[in-house]
Amino acid sequence: MPMGLDKGLAYGKVFGTLRRYDYLLQERRGLPMPPPGRDESVDIIVPAVPKDAGVLSACLEGAIGNVANKISGIYVVAPGSGSDGLREVAARFGATFVDEAGVLGYGPRSIGYSRNGRDKSGWIFQQLLKLSGNVGSCRHYVTIDADHVLLRPHTFVDCAGRSVFYMSEEYFYPYYRFHKMAFGRFPWHRLSYIAHKMVFERGAVADLQDRLRRAFGRPWDEGLVEALKSDPALSFSEFETYGFFYPAARKVMLPWRQLALRKAAGRQYTYAGLKEKYGTDYLSVTLPDYMKVQ
């Protein structure tokens, strides 16, 4: 076992348990959804791949109906070829289709990152897309994973101009090991920023890229990937990294109140059906590919 992974397993058990209890306490507090800023528009960015075609419609409909801030533009970022179904869905909802290769100037194949014998280049690439700040034009942009469906209203920028982060109970030590390596300090927060959606402020994204550039001594994305390749005890989460980096005085944190569902292969999921079944009890649902039912 690589050095650091054994420590990560131990930390994960301890801090993961603490987070689960903390999350339950935060959820029971029932913090109200803050009102959105009236004059603050946001872009919505949904990275997707062809396997997301069955749930993308529900994702976009949920975003349009439940992002409480004014929406300036909606962008579906996906491979230029083999994504006709995604283009069709994007056009139906008035979203702009963006070829992913044009965002960073390269595609996932250029990354060449694997872990435990599995190619993880696409997973890293979609995180780099979110942190690029190269899609849309608003000061704030909201990224939503294509398998994530908002069922009830979500504020992302409140009336005081603060960013609203939705928090989960996840704990994965290698994410924080990366943060310690890049920024010189080990991050800690009662809850996790991993929630399948996040609001990014472009100025803060540029500052984060600059910090990574200085930490690695090379372009931020190149240095990030090389750091992951060089140390198997590291892993990366764009949500955790940005969430911890963003100034505490400018953010609001709420429990995400979501449910993960088992996704049936080939099934088309409708927003209306998901909202009717789960919208009373949850703010959102996720249909992750790893929970697929054959």
Disulfide bonds with the S-S distance in Angstrom:
none
